[in-house]
């Protein structure tokens, strides 16, 4: 118990939850917060934004799911009008991102977990590297990613470049989302296990790196992160659902906000099926 209290004390917290009436099941919002201020990778982007936005839902019955929401998804941001989804994070931080995602999905967020992509570098190095896969060669000066097609065990710097690479990706936002989900999955698999979180005495360096990389809402502690790890494994396992909502247009230009991603007309039905645990692979965006 003392070890758990020690680890709990290292978690960084932020105000995030909306206080909205709860919906059935448990919903996690995972946001990859990407700040170039860490200096890990040099490119023209300044400031902080949320590049990776994932909703993980554990229904009361049915299949758990991990759904990636493209950062450029065209949404209504409360108090700010229509814009790209990640503009909610830029305009109002975690609370506004949570509220925007709740309005989009109809699900109340129970736990908010922000993963600093710069901090991910330290976590990957602390676990001795992770395996990542990409089926083509990449040479991208902006992110620093140099990659030969296939799966490779990589260090933290390469994992960070893998997650951040954008301009050399012909599949655009969807491809980057898939790679960032790979990195987050690898980190969660290595870090957020009950053995690591609840018995950190043998994993002090890893716990230090993990808590440096994570920010949660004020109500989320180590036990919640442990439950999240199990839920993540179920969602990404053979019985879970992983993917993106159906998309009508990858280059929707409503005016004033540039190119956006427009979800399909049946997105509301998609999120209802998510809430009920009834999603199937056929409901997801086709590759």
PEWO-V121637 format. One record per residue. RES is the residue in three letters. SS is DSSP state (~ for helix, > for strand, _ for the rest). Layout:
BEGIN
RES/SS ; RES/SS
END
This chain:
BEGIN
UNK/_ ; UNK/~ ; UNK/~ ; UNK/~ ; UNK/~ ; UNK/~ ; UNK/~ ; UNK/~ ; UNK/_ ; UNK/_ ; UNK/_ ; UNK/> ; UNK/> ; UNK/> ; UNK/_ ; UNK/_ ; UNK/_ ; UNK/_ ; UNK/_ ; UNK/_ ; UNK/_ ; UNK/_ ; UNK/_ ; UNK/_ ; UNK/_ ; UNK/> ; UNK/> ; UNK/> ; UNK/> ; UNK/> ; UNK/> ; UNK/> ; UNK/> ; UNK/> ; UNK/> ; UNK/~ ; UNK/~ ; UNK/~ ; UNK/_ ; UNK/_ ; UNK/_ ; UNK/_ ; UNK/_ ; UNK/_ ; UNK/_ ; UNK/_ ; UNK/_ ; UNK/> ; UNK/> ; UNK/> ; UNK/> ; UNK/> ; UNK/> ; UNK/> ; UNK/> ; UNK/> ; UNK/> ; UNK/> ; UNK/_ ; UNK/_ ; UNK/_ ; UNK/_ ; UNK/_ ; UNK/_ ; UNK/> ; UNK/> ; UNK/> ; UNK/> ; UNK/_ ; UNK/_ ; UNK/_ ; UNK/_ ; UNK/> ; UNK/> ; UNK/> ; UNK/> ; UNK/> ; UNK/_ ; UNK/_ ; UNK/_ ; UNK/> ; UNK/> ; UNK/> ; UNK/> ; UNK/_ ; UNK/~ ; UNK/~ ; UNK/~ ; UNK/~ ; UNK/~ ; UNK/~ ; UNK/~ ; UNK/~ ; UNK/~ ; UNK/~ ; UNK/~ ; UNK/~ ; UNK/~ ; UNK/~ ; UNK/~ ; UNK/~ ; UNK/~ ; UNK/~ ; UNK/~ ; UNK/~ ; UNK/_ ; UNK/_ ; UNK/_ ; UNK/_ ; UNK/_ ; UNK/> ; UNK/> ; UNK/> ; UNK/> ; UNK/> ; UNK/> ; UNK/~ ; UNK/~ ; UNK/~ ; UNK/~ ; UNK/~ ; UNK/~ ; UNK/~ ; UNK/~ ; UNK/~ ; UNK/~ ; UNK/_ ; UNK/_ ; UNK/_ ; UNK/> ; UNK/> ; UNK/> ; UNK/> ; UNK/> ; UNK/_ ; UNK/_ ; UNK/_ ; UNK/> ; UNK/> ; UNK/> ; UNK/_ ; UNK/_ ; UNK/_ ; UNK/_ ; UNK/> ; UNK/> ; UNK/> ; UNK/_ ; UNK/_ ; UNK/> ; UNK/> ; UNK/> ; UNK/> ; UNK/> ; UNK/_ ; UNK/~ ; UNK/~ ; UNK/~ ; UNK/~ ; UNK/~ ; UNK/~ ; UNK/~ ; UNK/~ ; UNK/~ ; UNK/_ ; UNK/_ ; UNK/_ ; UNK/_ ; UNK/_ ; UNK/_ ; UNK/_ ; UNK/~ ; UNK/~ ; UNK/~ ; UNK/~ ; UNK/~ ; UNK/~ ; UNK/~ ; UNK/~ ; UNK/~ ; UNK/~ ; UNK/~ ; UNK/~ ; UNK/~ ; UNK/~ ; UNK/~ ; UNK/~ ; UNK/~ ; UNK/~ ; UNK/~ ; UNK/~ ; UNK/_ ; UNK/_ ; UNK/~ ; UNK/~ ; UNK/~ ; UNK/~ ; UNK/~ ; UNK/_ ; UNK/~ ; UNK/~ ; UNK/~ ; UNK/~ ; UNK/~ ; UNK/~ ; UNK/~ ; UNK/~ ; UNK/~ ; UNK/~ ; UNK/~ ; UNK/~ ; UNK/~ ; UNK/~ ; UNK/> ; UNK/> ; UNK/> ; UNK/> ; UNK/_ ; UNK/_ ; UNK/_ ; UNK/_ ; UNK/~ ; UNK/~ ; UNK/~ ; UNK/~ ; UNK/~ ; UNK/~ ; UNK/~ ; UNK/~ ; UNK/~ ; UNK/~ ; UNK/~ ; UNK/~ ; UNK/~ ; UNK/~ ; UNK/~ ; UNK/_ ; UNK/_ ; UNK/_ ; UNK/_ ; UNK/> ; UNK/> ; UNK/> ; UNK/> ; UNK/_ ; UNK/_ ; UNK/> ; UNK/> ; UNK/> ; UNK/> ; UNK/> ; UNK/> ; UNK/_ ; UNK/_ ; UNK/_ ; UNK/_ ; UNK/_ ; UNK/_ ; UNK/_ ; UNK/> ; UNK/> ; UNK/> ; UNK/> ; UNK/_ ; UNK/_ ; UNK/_ ; UNK/~ ; UNK/~ ; UNK/~ ; UNK/~ ; UNK/~ ; UNK/~ ; UNK/~ ; UNK/~ ; UNK/~ ; UNK/~ ; UNK/_ ; UNK/_ ; UNK/_ ; UNK/_ ; UNK/~ ; UNK/~ ; UNK/~ ; UNK/_ ; UNK/_ ; UNK/_ ; UNK/_
END
